[in-house]
Amino acid sequence: MFIHSVAHQTPETFIDQIAVEKLAEELFKNSSLDLDKYRPIFQNTEIDQRPILMPIEYYSKDKTFKEKNDLFFEKALELSEKSIRKCLEQEKISPEEIGVFILVTSSGFVTPTLDATLIDKLQLSTDALRLPLTGLGCCGGAYSLARAMEYSKIFPNKKILITTVETCTLTFRPSDKRTANLVALSLFSDGASSMVVSSIPKKNSIQVLNSKSRKWRNSLDVMGWEVANDGLQVIFDKSIPALILKYFKEFYEEFLNENGLNHKEMKHFLYHPGGMKVLKAFARCLEIELEQLKYSHKILKNFGNLSSPTIFFVIEEFLKQKEFKLGEIGTMTAMGPGFSSELLSFITT
C-alpha cells in the first residue's frame, strides 16, 4: 500500500508551554498536589507550543458532558473537512474517487458517526465503504494505517481515505485534581490529519509493507477514559515509558523476524511521540540515537501530543523533508489504550 497524500489541519490558536503552566498553577493551587514537585513536567515535555481549540480561559470553567460533546462534533467536523480538502487537492483527487473511508477519533461520540456527515458535506461517494474507529486513543493513526493496508489488498483499485481527528483539550476537567490530569494538561492538543492511500504505486513516498498488533495482558488501567458526570476523565499512568522498556523490544523483534527484516537495515523510525519520556524509552530499548526519532521530536515540540493524528503529522514531516533515498526500510508505531501497540514496516519509494 502506497501513501499518495497527507495533510493536516489545526486550530488557529497556538499556546506556549509557559501559559499552560500558569493555567495549571491557578487550577491546582488548592489541590493536594505539590506543585513545586510537578512544575518541571511542563518543561520536561520539550513542547514549545501546541494548537488548542478554545481561548485558554475556556479551560478553567466547568462544562457539562453535553456541552463538551456538542463542541467536539462541531470542531472535529470542521478540522476533518479542512484536512480532507487539502489532502484531496494535493493529488487532484475528486471526492467521488474515494472507495473506502476510515475515520478515527476517541475524544467524543456521535451517531451517525462523523464520516457519515462528512460524506454529505464533501460529496464523497455514497457507496464508499465506511470504517469508523473509536477508543484507540494515540494508537488510532497507526492502527488505521494497518487496516487500510488490508483493505488495499482486498480492493486493489479503490482509493482509501483515512482521517484522524481529536479534540483532546475539550475533555479537560478543571475539577479533576489528580496527577494524571495535570500530566495530560502538559501534553495534549487538538488537530486532524487525512491521508489517501491505495495499492497504486507512488514515487517519492512510502509503501507500507506489513503490520502487527499487540495488546498486553492485565494492562487496561494504563491509559484511556473513565466516564464522569462532567465528561471524560483521563487515565494516564506514569508507567508508560517503563512498559515500553519492558515489552516493546520483544514485540519489535518478533515483528522483524516474522517479516524477514533486520534491525541493522532500519533507516527510519516514524514513532508516535506520546511524550519526551516515551521517545527516550523507544530510543533506549531499540538502542538507537534519539536523533533517529527527530521527526517525532519535531512534531512533539511544535504540536504537542494530538493523540491519533500525531503519527500522520510525523509521516507528513518525513515526506516533506525528503531526507531519504529509494528503497530504505523503516518502521512506524504508536502505543494506545489496552495497553496496546500497532507496529508497521515500510520502504521508501
Secondary structure as the mmCIF struct_conf table of DSSP 4:
data_model
#
loop_
_struct_conf.conf_type_id
_struct_conf.id
_struct_conf.beg_label_comp_id
_struct_conf.beg_label_asym_id
_struct_conf.beg_label_seq_id
_struct_conf.end_label_comp_id
_struct_conf.end_label_asym_id
_struct_conf.end_label_seq_id
STRN STRN1 PHE A 2 GLN A 9
BEND BEND1 GLU A 12 GLU A 12
STRN STRN2 PHE A 14 ASP A 16
HELX_RH_AL_P HELX_RH_AL_P1 GLN A 17 PHE A 28
TURN_TY1_P TURN_TY1_P1 LYS A 29 ASN A 30
BEND BEND2 SER A 31 LEU A 33
HELX_RH_AL_P HELX_RH_AL_P2 LEU A 35 TYR A 38
TURN_TY1_P TURN_TY1_P2 ARG A 39 ARG A 39
HELX_RH_AL_P HELX_RH_AL_P3 PRO A 40 ASN A 44
TURN_TY1_P TURN_TY1_P3 THR A 45 THR A 45
STRN STRN3 GLN A 49 PRO A 51
BEND BEND3 LEU A 53 MET A 54
HELX_RH_3T_P HELX_RH_3T_P1 ILE A 56 SER A 60
BEND BEND4 LYS A 61 LYS A 61
HELX_RH_AL_P HELX_RH_AL_P4 PHE A 65 GLN A 90
TURN_TY1_P TURN_TY1_P4 GLU A 91 LYS A 92
HELX_RH_3T_P HELX_RH_3T_P2 PRO A 95 GLU A 97
STRN STRN4 ILE A 98 VAL A 104
BEND BEND5 SER A 107 SER A 107
BEND BEND6 THR A 111 PRO A 112
HELX_RH_AL_P HELX_RH_AL_P5 LEU A 114 LEU A 122
TURN_TY1_P TURN_TY1_P5 GLN A 123 GLN A 123
TURN_TY1_P TURN_TY1_P6 THR A 126 ASP A 127
STRN STRN5 LEU A 129 LEU A 133
BEND BEND7 GLY A 135 GLY A 135
HELX_RH_3T_P HELX_RH_3T_P3 GLY A 137 CYS A 139
HELX_RH_AL_P HELX_RH_AL_P6 GLY A 140 ILE A 154
BEND BEND8 PHE A 155 PHE A 155
TURN_TY1_P TURN_TY1_P7 PRO A 156 ASN A 157
STRN STRN6 LYS A 159 THR A 167
HELX_RH_3T_P HELX_RH_3T_P4 CYS A 168 THR A 171
TURN_TY1_P TURN_TY1_P8 PRO A 174 SER A 175
BEND BEND9 ARG A 178 ARG A 178
HELX_RH_AL_P HELX_RH_AL_P7 THR A 179 LEU A 187
STRN STRN7 PHE A 188 PHE A 188
STRN STRN8 ASP A 190 SER A 198
BEND BEND10 SER A 199 ILE A 200
BEND BEND11 LYS A 203 SER A 205
STRN STRN9 ILE A 206 LYS A 215
TURN_TY1_P TURN_TY1_P9 ARG A 217 ASN A 218
TURN_TY1_P TURN_TY1_P10 LEU A 220 ASP A 221
BEND BEND12 VAL A 222 VAL A 222
STRN STRN10 MET A 223 ALA A 228
TURN_TY1_P TURN_TY1_P11 ASN A 229 ASP A 230
STRN STRN11 GLY A 231 PHE A 236
TURN_TY1_P TURN_TY1_P12 LYS A 238 SER A 239
HELX_RH_AL_P HELX_RH_AL_P8 ILE A 240 GLU A 258
TURN_TY1_P TURN_TY1_P13 ASN A 259 GLY A 260
HELX_RH_3T_P HELX_RH_3T_P5 HIS A 263 GLU A 265
STRN STRN12 MET A 266 TYR A 271
BEND BEND13 GLY A 274 GLY A 274
HELX_RH_AL_P HELX_RH_AL_P9 MET A 276 LEU A 286
TURN_TY1_P TURN_TY1_P14 GLU A 287 GLU A 287
HELX_RH_3T_P HELX_RH_3T_P6 LEU A 290 LEU A 293
HELX_RH_AL_P HELX_RH_AL_P10 LYS A 294 PHE A 303
STRN STRN13 ASN A 305 ASN A 305
BEND BEND14 SER A 307 SER A 307
TURN_TY1_P TURN_TY1_P15 SER A 308 PRO A 309
HELX_RH_AL_P HELX_RH_AL_P11 THR A 310 GLN A 321
TURN_TY1_P TURN_TY1_P16 LYS A 322 LYS A 322
TURN_TY1_P TURN_TY1_P17 LEU A 326 GLY A 327
STRN STRN14 ILE A 329 GLY A 336
TURN_TY1_P TURN_TY1_P18 PRO A 337 PHE A 339
STRN STRN15 SER A 340 THR A 348
#
